[in-house]
């Protein structure tokens, strides 16, 4: 569980670096909102072990959601700075 929590934090900081904080906020709000909604029935049915498992699942879901947002928003970083080169379709004149 510690690994998934650390991973979601790292990707979340990456989104902050890209100045895209809304996806991180939405992912956290949705994941922890679902956890809050199911916590009481889950604790009644499965006890503390079930709650720890649910928290690990929530952290994994946050990691996946934030990683998706990070990759989606980081694709455009650096685009437009150098418009010449082999990938731009323009000839490079030395």
BALOBA-1460 file (C-alpha; in Angstrom, 3 decimals):
// residues 94
<rec num="1" residu="x" x="0.000" y="0.000" z="0.000"/>
<rec num="2" residu="x" x="2.853" y="2.389" z="0.709"/>
<rec num="3" residu="x" x="4.146" y="1.940" z="-2.837"/>
<rec num="4" residu="x" x="0.811" y="2.839" z="-4.438"/>
<rec num="5" residu="x" x="0.434" y="5.865" z="-2.161"/>
<rec num="6" residu="x" x="3.927" y="7.060" z="-3.057"/>
<rec num="7" residu="x" x="3.308" y="6.443" z="-6.766"/>
<rec num="8" residu="x" x="0.111" y="8.488" z="-6.818"/>
<rec num="9" residu="x" x="1.895" y="11.296" z="-4.979"/>
<rec num="10" residu="x" x="4.764" y="11.340" z="-7.477"/>
<rec num="11" residu="x" x="2.419" y="11.481" z="-10.450"/>
<rec num="12" residu="x" x="0.353" y="14.121" z="-8.660"/>
<rec num="13" residu="x" x="3.463" y="16.271" z="-8.210"/>
<rec num="14" residu="x" x="4.168" y="15.770" z="-11.908"/>
<rec num="15" residu="x" x="0.747" y="17.209" z="-12.684"/>
<rec num="16" residu="x" x="1.522" y="20.159" z="-10.426"/>
<rec num="17" residu="x" x="4.740" y="20.680" z="-12.392"/>
<rec num="18" residu="x" x="2.687" y="20.753" z="-15.591"/>
<rec num="19" residu="x" x="0.332" y="23.250" z="-13.913"/>
<rec num="20" residu="x" x="-2.557" y="20.814" z="-14.375"/>
<rec num="21" residu="x" x="-3.929" y="20.408" z="-10.856"/>
<rec num="22" residu="x" x="-7.591" y="19.779" z="-11.675"/>
<rec num="23" residu="x" x="-7.133" y="16.146" z="-12.818"/>
<rec num="24" residu="x" x="-5.282" y="15.371" z="-9.604"/>
<rec num="25" residu="x" x="-7.996" y="17.000" z="-7.505"/>
<rec num="26" residu="x" x="-10.825" y="15.239" z="-9.354"/>
<rec num="27" residu="x" x="-9.132" y="11.844" z="-9.144"/>
<rec num="28" residu="x" x="-8.527" y="12.241" z="-5.413"/>
<rec num="29" residu="x" x="-12.067" y="13.496" z="-4.749"/>
<rec num="30" residu="x" x="-13.701" y="10.668" z="-6.694"/>
<rec num="31" residu="x" x="-11.532" y="7.897" z="-5.255"/>
<rec num="32" residu="x" x="-11.784" y="9.015" z="-1.642"/>
<rec num="33" residu="x" x="-15.481" y="9.858" z="-2.108"/>
<rec num="34" residu="x" x="-16.161" y="6.278" z="-3.134"/>
<rec num="35" residu="x" x="-14.060" y="5.035" z="-0.224"/>
<rec num="36" residu="x" x="-16.021" y="7.208" z="2.216"/>
<rec num="37" residu="x" x="-19.314" y="5.916" z="0.820"/>
<rec num="38" residu="x" x="-18.397" y="2.255" z="1.235"/>
<rec num="39" residu="x" x="-16.299" y="2.455" z="4.410"/>
<rec num="40" residu="x" x="-19.005" y="1.740" z="6.980"/>
<rec num="41" residu="x" x="-20.631" y="-1.201" z="5.176"/>
<rec num="42" residu="x" x="-17.207" y="-2.557" z="4.273"/>
<rec num="43" residu="x" x="-15.983" y="-2.348" z="7.871"/>
<rec num="44" residu="x" x="-19.118" y="-4.123" z="9.067"/>
<rec num="45" residu="x" x="-18.747" y="-6.910" z="6.521"/>
<rec num="46" residu="x" x="-14.980" y="-7.394" z="6.427"/>
<rec num="47" residu="x" x="-13.456" y="-5.542" z="9.343"/>
<rec num="48" residu="x" x="-10.184" y="-3.679" z="9.373"/>
<rec num="49" residu="x" x="-8.576" y="-5.987" z="6.811"/>
<rec num="50" residu="x" x="-11.235" y="-5.072" z="4.254"/>
<rec num="51" residu="x" x="-10.708" y="-1.361" z="4.920"/>
<rec num="52" residu="x" x="-6.952" y="-1.674" z="4.366"/>
<rec num="53" residu="x" x="-7.581" y="-3.560" z="1.134"/>
<rec num="54" residu="x" x="-10.032" y="-0.882" z="-0.003"/>
<rec num="55" residu="x" x="-7.497" y="1.847" z="0.776"/>
<rec num="56" residu="x" x="-4.861" y="0.016" z="-1.272"/>
<rec num="57" residu="x" x="-7.339" y="-0.275" z="-4.161"/>
<rec num="58" residu="x" x="-8.175" y="3.431" z="-3.912"/>
<rec num="59" residu="x" x="-4.480" y="4.349" z="-3.994"/>
<rec num="60" residu="x" x="-3.990" y="2.141" z="-7.059"/>
<rec num="61" residu="x" x="-6.988" y="3.782" z="-8.769"/>
<rec num="62" residu="x" x="-5.562" y="7.226" z="-7.976"/>
<rec num="63" residu="x" x="-2.208" y="6.214" z="-9.414"/>
<rec num="64" residu="x" x="-3.834" y="4.978" z="-12.613"/>
<rec num="65" residu="x" x="-6.030" y="8.058" z="-12.991"/>
<rec num="66" residu="x" x="-3.267" y="10.542" z="-12.321"/>
<rec num="67" residu="x" x="-0.811" y="8.665" z="-14.561"/>
<rec num="68" residu="x" x="-3.331" y="8.766" z="-17.397"/>
<rec num="69" residu="x" x="-3.828" y="12.514" z="-16.899"/>
<rec num="70" residu="x" x="-0.073" y="13.090" z="-16.651"/>
<rec num="71" residu="x" x="0.648" y="11.249" z="-19.905"/>
<rec num="72" residu="x" x="-2.238" y="12.980" z="-21.625"/>
<rec num="73" residu="x" x="-1.100" y="16.467" z="-20.605"/>
<rec num="74" residu="x" x="2.642" y="15.906" z="-20.923"/>
<rec num="75" residu="x" x="2.405" y="14.984" z="-24.611"/>
<rec num="76" residu="x" x="2.168" y="18.639" z="-25.552"/>
<rec num="77" residu="x" x="5.095" y="19.810" z="-23.408"/>
<rec num="78" residu="x" x="7.829" y="21.193" z="-25.584"/>
<rec num="79" residu="x" x="5.736" y="21.248" z="-28.729"/>
<rec num="80" residu="x" x="6.177" y="24.389" z="-30.751"/>
<rec num="81" residu="x" x="9.544" y="25.384" z="-29.329"/>
<rec num="82" residu="x" x="11.604" y="23.760" z="-32.054"/>
<rec num="83" residu="x" x="9.604" y="23.533" z="-35.238"/>
<rec num="84" residu="x" x="12.425" y="22.247" z="-37.400"/>
<rec num="85" residu="x" x="13.841" y="18.801" z="-37.275"/>
<rec num="86" residu="x" x="13.306" y="15.297" z="-38.516"/>
<rec num="87" residu="x" x="9.902" y="14.901" z="-36.831"/>
<rec num="88" residu="x" x="8.482" y="18.218" z="-37.950"/>
<rec num="89" residu="x" x="8.480" y="17.412" z="-41.654"/>
<rec num="90" residu="x" x="10.627" y="20.481" z="-42.360"/>
<rec num="91" residu="x" x="14.115" y="20.298" z="-43.717"/>
<rec num="92" residu="x" x="16.948" y="21.017" z="-41.324"/>
<rec num="93" residu="x" x="19.490" y="23.405" z="-42.821"/>
<rec num="94" residu="x" x="22.862" y="23.210" z="-41.053"/>
